Each structure stands twice: as structure tokens, then as C-alpha cells.
């Protein structure tokens, strides 16, 4: 039995676990929101925070599904081939890492 199951085996433990996930996921989501306006990978961090929250909360899971639907619709309208989308994502990720490393060096 893993740690998560042991903690969630009691009502009190389940409440503590949900609060812990809520705090961690909320902090990551807030940091992602700040990164949307500051240099950094804002959208990725924001979605990571929602992913953490989605592990315990249904509303966060619905938000992620809605975001995926919007992104898929926008991607279809643009008409870029799949390999090009992956290339753009990879280049943007590498550029973000270089930019962050350059600013902290």
C-alpha cells in the first residue's frame, strides 16, 4: 500500500490530503499565473498546477479538458502539420530554458 492510500484510509487523513493537494496545486497555479505576465513558462506552470489539482478535484479536471478542447480547436483552425507543432513547442521550450538560465547566470 502506498503512502497516498495510507493517508486517505481515514476521513481525517483524506481531508488533510485534499488540503495538501489544494495548497500545493494552488501555489503552482498562482506561480504560473504570475509567469504569464513575467518572464517564464507561464502557461506550462499554470497547466501543471491545474494537473496537480485535478488529481483530487473534479472542477480542475474539467478545466483541463476545456483547455485541451480550446487548444485543439485553435490548432485545427491554424492548420499546421503535427510535426511542425512539436518543433515549435520544442524550440520555444529550449528558448525559454536558455532565457531563464541567462537571466539567473
LINHUDA-V277046 format. One record per helix or strand. SS is the DSSP state (@ for helix, = for strand). FROM is the first residue (numbers start at 1). TO is the last residue. If there is no record, write none. Layout:
((SS/FROM/TO) (SS/FROM/TO))
//
This chain:
((@/3/7) (@/11/37) (@/42/54) (@/58/78) (@/82/104))
//
